[in-house]
Amino acid sequence: MLIFFLTLLNSLLAQDQASLPAPTLSYLKGSEFQQLMETLIGKQYGYTKAQLAEIGGQSVAEYILYLSRIDVPLKRVIFIIGQDFSGSSFQNGYFGLAAARYLAQRKVEVDVVLLYPNDPLRSRLAMQCKSHSATLHFDILQNLQEQLNVQMTKNILANWLNDYDLVVDAISLSSIEQPKTPVREFMHAFSEVNKKVLAINLPVGWHTDNGNLYNVYVPQFVISLGLPLKGIKEFEGQHAIGGRYIPQTNTFNYVLPKYKIEDSFHLLQK
């Protein structure tokens, strides 16, 4: 009789465990995201910034190629590369430049807008993009004004961006409360672009923890790399995740996405 009751009790406990909700994907505060990147680059995991850029950039490129297959082919793609000024150890632009090179290698027509002077890694990545026939743009606001002989407005910039099949926002990993030129002009232009916009990790102008706090533009697509920021949790467009550089067994105890073995990105379900 005792064995019967113990067996029944174990069965009930197993059913209760089975009915518990599975752990959800971890969403990180901006400070946690930066700490994660710094730890990955440190002695414990041994990555370099260039390696993280390559892994994340490949995920971005593969996701763009996926979008091109399931919808209208994306023959012309433009990347807007910014720079983080908050003392962050990693730049969103690194991912964007690596992704741009991957696409250029696959014969996609790629343009790259560099909003700020390059650091050494950005310089190398930009050089690689150029070597694979990507077109690099510097001082784009001034150049457009000179070409058109008009004062730059968000509509003029948006019209220029509309010549592309996809615009990739790789401007910042940080919250920017009061963006200045040239970031401000691109943030406003994104809201006017009537074609597809993909943001890497965080749409420019959004808060890392609180999302679209300042009511700026909303992209059609977001791809998070490593793990998503809390500010993206309520995003209603298509959300993918890539950048498979966090070990399944990690000291952070983060819940990672469930990738298929062969995939470099994973679509998150709402």
N, C-alpha and C positions, 0 to 999 in steps of 0.2 A: 504493500500500500504506500509506504514512504517513497519508494522508487517511482511509483505512478505519479504522486504529487510533485516530486522533484522534476520529472520529465515534463509535466504539464506547465509548471512554473517556468522552466527554461524555454518552452515553446512560446509562452505568452511574452516573455521578455524579448525573445527574438522577433516576434511580430511587432512589438513596440519599437524596437530599433529600426526595423524595416520601414515603419511608417514615419520615421523622423525625416524632415526635409534634408536633402543633400546640401552640403556647404555651398554657398554661392561664391561667385568669382569675387576676388578681393579688389576693391577700388581704393586708390591711395590718395592721401592728401598730397599737395605739392611738395611739402617738406619730406614726406615719406618717399616720394618718387625720386627726389634728388639724392636722398640717403641711399636708396636702392642702387642708383647708378654709380655713386661713389664707392659703394661696397663691391659691386661687380668689377670695378676698375682696380680695386685694391688687391692686397696680397692673398686674401682668402679665396677669391675666384679667378684672379689672374687675367681678366680680359684687358685689352687695350681699347681706347676710344675708337680706333679705326675698326676693330673687330665688331664692336657693338653697332657702329654705323653700317657695316656691311650686312650684318644679320638683319637689322631692322630695315635697312634700305631694300634688301631683296624682298622682304615681306610686303613692303609698300608697292614695289614694282609688280610683284605677282598679283596683288589685289587689283591694281589698275588693269593689268592684262585680263584678269577675270571679268572686271566690269566691261571691258571692251568686247569680250566674247558673248556676254549675256544680253547686251544692249547694242546701241549704235557703236561701231568701231571708233576707238579713240586714236585718231591718226596724229593729232597735234596736241601736245601736253606742255603746259608751262608751269614751272616751279618757282614760287616766290620764297627766297631764302633770307631769313632774318638772322638776328643775333640776340642771345639772352644776356642781359646786363645785371642780373641779380646775384652774381657770384656763383652761378650754377656751374657744375663741372662738366656738363654735357649740353650740346646745342641741338635744337630741333633741326637746324639746317644741315647737320651732318647726315641725318637720315634722308633728308630731301635730296641732297647731292648724290648720295650713293644710289638712291632709287632712280634719279635722273640718268645716271650712267648706265644702270641696268637696262632701262628702257631704250636708251640710245643704242646700246649693243644689239638690241632686238629690232632695230630699224624703225623705231617710233621717232617721229620728228619732235625733238625736245628743245625747248628754250628754258634758260635758267636766268632769273633776275636775282642779282646779288645786291642786297640793300645796304650792306656795310662792308668795309675793308675786311679781307680774309685773315684769319689766324692760320698757323701752319697747316693744320689738318684740312680746313676748308680750302686752302690754296691747292693742296694736293688733289682733293676730290674734284674741285672745279677744273683743274688741269686735265684730269682723267675724263671728265665730261666733254671737254673741248676736243680731246684726242679721238673721241668717238662721234664727232660731228654735231654735238649739241651746241646751240648758239648761246653765248653768254652775254648778258646785258648788265652794264654798270651805269650808274647815274641816270636811270631810266626816266625819272620824272623830268629832269632838265632836258634830256634828249628829246622826249616827246614834245615838250613845250617849244623847243627850237624848231623841230620838224613841222609842227602845226602852226607855229607862230601865234599861240593863244595861251591864256592863263590856264594852268592845269586844274581840272575839276574832276570829281568822282565819276561823272558821266563820260568824260573823254577817256579816262583810264579804263573804265568798265567797257567801253566800246572796243578798246584795244584788246582787252582780255577776252572779249566775246569772239575774237577770231580763232580762239583755241577750243578744242573739244573738251578739255578738262583743265581746270585751274587747281593747283596743289598749294595749299597754305602750309608752308613749313617755316613760319616766321618765329614762333616763340614757344617755349615750354613754361613760361612764367605768366603770372597775372600782370596785365598792363592796364592800369587804371586810367591814365591819361597819355595815350600814345602820341608821339610826336612824328613829324615828317622824317622818313617817308612811310613809316608804318601806318600812320593815321590815314593817309590817302588810299592805301591799299585796303585797309579795313573797311572804309566807306565804299570803295569800289566793289568789294566782294558782295555787298548787299544789293548792288545793282546788276551784277552779272546774272544773265538769264540762262546760262548753261551750268554745267555741273561743277561744283566746288568740293574738293576733298581736303579735309584738314588732318594733318598728322598730329596725333596726341591731343592737341588743344587748339580750337579756333582762336585766331588772334582777337584779343579783346575780352575773351572769357576768363573767368576766375578759376584757378586750379581746383578750388574746393567747392565753390558755390555756383559754378556754371555761368550762364548768360546773365550775370548780375547787372550788367550795364546796358542790356537790351541792344546788342549789336547784331551783326549778321549771323545767320544760321546756315551751315553748310548742308549739302545733301548727303555727304558721306563723312565718316570719321574712321580712321584706323588708329588704334592705340597700340603702342609697342611695349613689350614686357608685360605691364599691367595697366589698366585704364585709370585715369584720374577721377576723383570723386565728382569733379565738375561736369563730367560727361555722362553721369549715371542716368540723368533724365533726358538725354538726347533721343529724339524720336525718329531720326533718319536711320539709314543703314550703318551699323556699327560693326566693324571687324577688329580683330586683334591679331597681332603678329609679333615678331621679335622673340624667337624661342631661345632666349639666352639665360633665362632664370632656371636653375636646376629644380627638378621635381622635388627633391629633398633639399630644402633651403632653411637657413637659420631664421628667416622672417616668419615662417609658418603661414605664408600667403597661399591662398587657394588659386591655382593656375587653371587656365582654360584646358579643355579636353581636346587636344589636337588629334587628327588622324596622323598616322606615322609619316605619310608622304606630304602633308600640307605645311606650308610656311605661314598660313594665316587661317583664322577661324571666324566664321560669321556668328555674331552673338544674337540670340533670339530675344525678342521683347516679350 
